[in-house]
């Protein structure tokens, strides 16, 4: 990793609480910078999960294809977020969803095999990985609760309060899909919100 990249990456991994110099050195040795351009895929449905990424700058969406071939947005990830399938990482199953850049993005990535070795060897990295798993579980539980118990209007208000900074960059069709509504319904919700 070139010096300015190493400094940038060190700042990113410190944001995860990795202050141990040995763990930082290990991460710097296995992660590499990569540009992922708008609409390009980092990983695709049905492929082997062969790499893990960390977003330095950008926005990604994780999406499924339903039984009719329609895209269903599962998750949105911004700066500092991991790009990986926990299921595929731990079970070697093929990817059930794709990971796509919504805007031109900068990430750091590593092969899955090196990532697995690193979290096995380094207690600091293992702790960060476990903290990420817990965070993802909490987000999943909150999303399920929101989809099952809240109205589309409440889900949209919640989305805006939690993701306002990225709203201008995320196409409305992806937000609608994430909220579990069609784009026309989201347009109506937005219009009612503007008039209130």
Secondary structure by P-SEA (a helix, b strand, c coil): ccaaaaaaaaaaaaaaccccaaaaaaaaacbbbbbbccccccccccccccbbbbbccbbbbbbbbccccbbbbcccccccccccccccccccccccbbbbbccccccccccaaaaaaaaaccaaaaaaaaaaaaaaaaaaaaaaaaaccccaaaaaaaaaaacccccccccaaaaaaaacccaaaaaaaaaaaaac
